[in-house]
Amino acid sequence: MSEFELIRDGEQAWDVVVVGGGTAGLSGALTLARVRRSVLVIDKGEPRNAPAAGAHGVLGREGISPLELLRLGREEVASYGGRVVSGQVARISRDGAGFRVVTEDGQHLRTRRVLVTTGLVDVLPDVPGLAERWGRDVLHCVYCHGWEVRDKVIGVLGNFHQALLFRQMSKDVTLFLHTATELTDEQWEQLAALGVAVVDGEATGLEADSQDQLAGVRLASGKVVPVQQLVVAPGSSRARVFCASWA
């Protein structure tokens, strides 16, 4: 038991319970632990960027593995007396002036405050084979992955804005219209001026080479258009909704 941990009526009580131990949650926990608040971080261990080989734009840790970054963050939180545990929160409810947190394995916790940093879950386009390549050669963010795919043959699935962004990284960019709405005359002119190819037709699958590297996008017509990287625009949903009914 740490010097900050309290037991009230058989339940552990904390100043702050942090739900979600990604970079946001760990940063919050670190700041709170440094001012001697009792902090517990509950994390399932499935960060959104886990499929990626590296985290970029992180000052002082450029290119670090996402999982290694979290490992270091947990160590830093622990060094100031904070605790990080593996688990998942089932529900949170008001409890007097504070909150009661119940985990999936039945642990009951009391806390003065709750910091919810569960983040988002990516909702990928429904194209067979796409999800299996997510974070490898299917990507979404030019600032996260653009440098790594520079000068490669890049396909963009149904997103005009991303086609413009990734044209900065490669001269060989193809926009697959897929199920997107029809482009405006102005958009056609912009793409033509930048030399971005446009392919009509719905994407129905991805093709890989003998080394399991992305080789092309298969259309409903059966035609396969060669690409080395595919850019998509995923939707997103909240990772958890246990706090949606708070008053």
C-alpha positions as CSV (number, residue, x, y, z in Angstrom):
1,M,0.0,0.0,0.0
2,S,1.4,3.4,-0.9
3,E,1.4,6.2,1.6
4,F,-1.5,7.9,-0.2
5,E,-3.8,4.9,-0.4
6,L,-6.8,5.0,1.9
7,I,-9.3,2.3,2.9
8,R,-12.8,3.4,3.7
9,D,-15.5,0.9,4.5
10,G,-13.4,-1.9,2.9
11,E,-13.0,0.0,-0.3
12,Q,-9.9,1.7,-1.7
13,A,-10.3,5.5,-1.9
14,W,-8.3,7.7,-4.2
15,D,-7.9,11.4,-5.0
16,V,-8.2,10.6,-8.7
17,V,-8.9,7.5,-10.8
18,V,-7.7,7.8,-14.3
19,V,-9.6,5.6,-16.8
20,G,-7.4,4.8,-19.7
21,G,-3.6,4.7,-19.6
22,G,-2.6,6.1,-23.0
23,T,-0.3,9.1,-23.3
24,A,-3.1,11.5,-22.2
25,G,-4.0,9.5,-19.2
26,L,-0.4,8.9,-18.1
27,S,0.5,12.5,-18.6
28,G,-2.4,13.5,-16.4
29,A,-1.5,10.9,-13.8
30,L,2.1,12.0,-13.8
31,T,1.2,15.7,-13.2
32,L,-1.2,14.7,-10.4
33,A,1.2,12.3,-8.7
34,R,3.9,15.0,-8.7
35,V,1.6,17.2,-6.5
36,R,1.1,14.3,-4.1
37,R,-2.4,13.3,-5.2
38,S,-3.2,9.6,-4.8
39,V,-3.7,8.4,-8.4
40,L,-4.7,5.1,-9.8
41,V,-4.6,4.5,-13.6
42,I,-6.8,1.7,-14.9
43,D,-5.8,0.6,-18.4
44,K,-6.7,-2.4,-20.7
45,G,-3.4,-2.2,-22.5
46,E,-4.8,-1.8,-26.1
47,P,-3.6,1.7,-27.3
48,R,-5.2,3.0,-30.4
49,N,-1.8,3.3,-32.2
50,A,-0.5,-0.2,-31.2
51,P,-0.4,-1.4,-34.8
52,A,2.0,1.4,-35.8
53,A,5.8,0.7,-35.8
54,G,6.6,4.1,-34.3
55,A,5.1,7.2,-32.7
56,H,6.2,10.3,-34.5
57,G,6.3,14.0,-33.5
58,V,7.0,13.1,-29.9
59,L,9.8,15.5,-28.9
60,G,12.8,13.6,-27.5
61,R,11.3,10.2,-28.4
62,E,10.9,10.5,-32.1
63,G,10.0,7.1,-33.7
64,I,9.6,5.3,-30.4
65,S,7.4,2.2,-30.3
66,P,4.0,3.1,-29.0
67,L,4.1,0.3,-26.5
68,E,7.6,1.3,-25.3
69,L,6.4,4.9,-24.9
70,L,3.6,3.7,-22.6
71,R,6.0,1.5,-20.6
72,L,8.2,4.4,-19.9
73,G,5.2,6.5,-19.0
74,R,4.0,3.9,-16.5
75,E,7.5,3.9,-14.9
76,E,7.4,7.7,-14.6
77,V,4.0,7.7,-12.9
78,A,5.1,4.9,-10.5
79,S,8.2,6.8,-9.6
80,Y,6.0,9.5,-8.0
81,G,3.8,7.1,-6.1
82,G,1.1,6.7,-8.7
83,R,-0.3,3.2,-9.5
84,V,-1.1,1.7,-12.9
85,V,-3.1,-1.5,-13.0
86,S,-4.3,-3.7,-15.8
87,G,-8.1,-3.8,-16.1
88,Q,-11.2,-2.3,-17.5
89,V,-13.9,-0.1,-15.9
90,A,-17.5,-1.4,-16.1
91,R,-19.3,1.6,-14.7
92,I,-18.9,4.8,-12.8
93,S,-21.6,6.4,-10.6
94,R,-21.9,9.4,-8.3
95,D,-21.2,8.7,-4.7
96,G,-21.8,11.6,-2.5
97,A,-19.3,14.3,-3.3
98,G,-17.2,11.8,-5.3
99,F,-17.5,8.8,-7.5
100,R,-17.7,5.0,-7.3
101,V,-15.7,3.1,-9.9
102,V,-16.5,-0.6,-10.5
103,T,-14.1,-2.6,-12.6
104,E,-15.0,-5.6,-14.9
105,D,-13.5,-8.0,-12.3
106,G,-15.7,-6.6,-9.5
107,Q,-13.3,-4.3,-7.7
108,H,-15.1,-1.3,-6.1
109,L,-13.2,2.0,-5.8
110,R,-14.0,5.4,-4.4
111,T,-12.5,8.5,-5.7
112,R,-12.9,12.3,-5.4
113,R,-12.4,12.8,-9.1
114,V,-12.3,10.8,-12.3
115,L,-10.2,11.6,-15.3
116,V,-11.6,9.8,-18.4
117,T,-9.0,9.4,-21.1
118,T,-10.3,6.3,-22.9
119,G,-9.9,8.0,-26.3
120,L,-11.4,6.8,-29.6
121,V,-11.7,3.6,-31.6
122,D,-11.1,3.8,-35.3
123,V,-13.9,2.6,-37.5
124,L,-12.3,1.5,-40.8
125,P,-13.9,1.4,-44.3
126,D,-15.6,-1.9,-45.0
127,V,-13.1,-3.2,-47.6
128,P,-12.0,-6.8,-47.3
129,G,-8.4,-7.1,-46.2
130,L,-8.1,-3.5,-45.1
131,A,-8.3,-4.0,-41.4
132,E,-5.6,-6.6,-41.4
133,R,-3.1,-4.1,-42.9
134,W,-4.1,-1.2,-40.7
135,G,-1.0,0.5,-39.3
136,R,1.3,-1.2,-41.7
137,D,0.6,-0.2,-45.3
138,V,-2.9,1.1,-44.7
139,L,-2.7,4.5,-42.9
140,H,-4.5,7.7,-42.4
141,C,-2.3,10.5,-41.1
142,V,0.3,12.4,-43.2
143,Y,1.8,13.9,-40.0
144,C,2.1,10.4,-38.4
145,H,3.3,8.4,-41.4
146,G,4.0,10.7,-44.3
147,W,7.7,10.7,-44.0
148,E,7.9,6.9,-43.9
149,V,5.9,6.6,-47.2
150,R,7.6,9.5,-49.0
151,D,8.1,8.9,-52.8
152,K,6.1,5.6,-52.7
153,V,3.1,4.8,-54.9
154,I,0.2,6.0,-52.7
155,G,-3.5,5.4,-53.1
156,V,-6.1,7.5,-51.3
157,L,-9.5,5.9,-50.7
158,G,-12.3,8.4,-51.3
159,N,-10.9,11.5,-49.6
160,F,-10.1,14.5,-51.7
161,H,-8.4,16.4,-48.8
162,Q,-6.0,13.5,-48.0
163,A,-5.1,13.3,-51.7
164,L,-3.9,16.8,-51.5
165,L,-2.0,16.3,-48.3
166,F,-0.2,13.1,-49.5
167,R,0.7,14.7,-52.8
168,Q,3.3,16.7,-50.8
169,M,5.0,13.3,-49.9
170,S,4.9,11.7,-53.3
171,K,4.5,12.5,-57.0
172,D,2.7,9.2,-57.6
173,V,-0.7,9.6,-55.9
174,T,-4.0,8.1,-57.0
175,L,-7.4,9.1,-55.6
176,F,-9.9,6.2,-55.6
177,L,-13.4,7.7,-55.7
178,H,-14.8,4.5,-54.1
179,T,-18.1,5.5,-52.6
180,A,-17.3,9.2,-52.1
181,T,-19.6,11.9,-53.4
182,E,-18.9,13.4,-56.8
183,L,-16.0,15.8,-57.0
184,T,-16.7,19.5,-57.8
185,D,-15.2,21.1,-60.9
186,E,-12.8,23.0,-58.7
187,Q,-11.6,19.8,-57.0
188,W,-11.1,18.2,-60.4
189,E,-9.0,21.2,-61.4
190,Q,-6.9,21.0,-58.2
191,L,-6.2,17.3,-58.7
192,A,-5.3,17.8,-62.3
193,A,-2.9,20.7,-61.5
194,L,-1.1,18.5,-59.0
195,G,-0.9,15.4,-61.2
196,V,-3.1,13.3,-59.0
197,A,-4.7,10.4,-60.9
198,V,-8.4,9.7,-60.2
199,V,-9.9,6.2,-60.5
200,D,-13.7,5.7,-60.5
201,G,-15.3,2.6,-59.2
202,E,-15.8,0.9,-55.8
203,A,-12.8,-0.7,-54.1
204,T,-13.7,-4.4,-53.2
205,G,-10.4,-5.7,-51.8
206,L,-6.6,-5.3,-51.5
207,E,-3.9,-7.3,-53.2
208,A,-0.5,-8.3,-51.6
209,D,2.7,-9.5,-53.1
210,S,4.7,-12.7,-52.2
211,Q,6.3,-10.8,-49.3
212,D,2.9,-9.8,-47.9
213,Q,3.4,-6.1,-48.9
214,L,0.5,-4.2,-50.3
215,A,0.5,-4.4,-54.1
216,G,-2.8,-3.0,-55.3
217,V,-6.4,-2.0,-54.9
218,R,-9.0,-4.3,-56.5
219,L,-12.0,-2.6,-58.0
220,A,-15.5,-4.0,-58.5
221,S,-14.7,-4.3,-62.2
222,G,-11.9,-6.8,-61.4
223,K,-9.2,-4.3,-62.3
224,V,-6.2,-4.1,-59.9
225,V,-4.6,-0.7,-59.6
226,P,-1.0,-0.9,-58.2
227,V,-0.2,0.9,-55.0
228,Q,2.3,0.5,-52.2
229,Q,0.4,2.4,-49.5
230,L,-3.3,3.1,-49.1
231,V,-4.6,6.1,-47.2
232,V,-8.0,5.9,-45.7
233,A,-10.2,8.3,-43.6
234,P,-11.5,6.2,-40.7
235,G,-14.5,7.2,-38.7
236,S,-14.3,7.0,-34.9
237,S,-16.3,6.1,-31.9
238,R,-15.8,6.6,-28.2
239,A,-13.9,3.7,-26.6
240,R,-16.4,3.5,-23.7
241,V,-19.7,5.0,-22.8
242,F,-20.0,4.2,-19.1
243,C,-20.1,7.9,-18.2
244,A,-22.7,9.0,-20.8
245,S,-25.5,9.2,-18.2
246,W,-23.6,11.3,-15.6
247,A,-25.7,14.3,-14.4
